Amino acid sequence: MSTYTTLDAAIDTFLNTTPWAMDVLRFVLAGLP
């Protein structure tokens, strides 16, 4: 199992269990120059 796969799975699980995480991420990305 590669590090990328592990990290990707962890992020996917985090987003699935934290509905507001994607909204926060979009807000942060939208605020970047």
C-alpha positions in Angstrom: 0.0 0.0 0.0 1.5 3.3 -1.1 1.6 6.4 1.0 -0.6 8.2 -1.6 -3.3 5.5 -1.4 -3.3 5.6 2.4 -3.5 9.4 2.5 -6.2 9.5 -0.2 -8.3 7.0 1.7 -7.8 8.9 5.0 -8.9 12.2 3.3 -11.8 10.5 1.7 -13.0 9.0 5.0 -12.5 12.4 6.7 -14.7 14.1 4.1 -17.3 11.4 4.3 -17.5 11.7 8.1 -17.2 15.5 8.1 -19.9 17.0 5.8 -18.7 20.6 6.4 -15.1 19.8 5.6 -15.7 20.2 1.8 -17.4 23.6 2.3 -14.5 24.8 4.4 -12.0 23.5 1.8 -13.9 25.3 -1.0 -14.0 28.5 1.1 -10.2 28.4 1.7 -9.4 27.6 -2.0 -11.7 30.4 -3.1 -9.9 32.8 -0.8 -6.5 32.0 -2.3 -5.0 34.5 -4.8 
